[in-house]
């Protein structure tokens, strides 16, 4: 779907077939992604600390936001993180 947005929460980006679907959506329809993970967009890196970095196609999917807070922290009063999540759904 053109202009689709995806929010991932705690997804480890270890499933190549799912990652490929996300990449395909980005290339074909402009899908953009919001990542909720304590590692932020670092979660997309399957080989952190590798001596020879490998750039995965999933890393090129455009970002519309990132939250490094847990959902427990977000819903326990972290107004900034909660606001970011709310804006994702309101567009």
FENZIRA-V826344 format. One record per backbone hydrogen bond with DSSP energy under -0.5 kcal/mol. NH is the residue of the N-H (numbers start at 0). CO is the residue of the C=O. E is the energy in kcal/mol with one decimal. If there is no record, write none. Layout:
NH;CO;E
NH;CO;E
This chain:
2;28;-3.1
3;0;-1.6
5;31;-2.5
7;5;-0.5
7;33;-2.6
9;7;-0.5
9;35;-2.8
15;13;-0.8
17;14;-0.6
18;14;-2.7
19;15;-2.5
20;16;-1.5
21;17;-2.1
22;18;-2.7
23;19;-3.0
24;20;-2.1
25;21;-1.9
26;22;-2.5
27;23;-2.8
28;24;-2.1
29;25;-1.2
30;24;-1.8
31;3;-1.9
32;61;-2.7
33;5;-3.1
34;64;-1.9
35;7;-2.8
36;34;-0.6
36;66;-2.3
39;36;-2.4
41;38;-1.8
42;39;-1.9
43;40;-1.8
44;41;-1.3
45;43;-0.8
47;44;-0.6
49;46;-1.9
52;50;-0.6
54;52;-0.5
55;53;-0.7
58;55;-1.8
59;56;-1.9
60;57;-1.3
63;32;-2.5
64;32;-0.8
66;34;-2.7
73;69;-2.6
74;70;-2.9
75;71;-0.7
75;72;-0.5
76;73;-0.9
77;72;-1.4
77;73;-0.5
78;76;-1.7
81;77;-2.5
82;78;-2.4
83;79;-1.8
84;80;-2.1
85;81;-2.6
86;82;-2.4
87;83;-1.4
88;84;-1.3
89;85;-1.6
90;86;-2.3
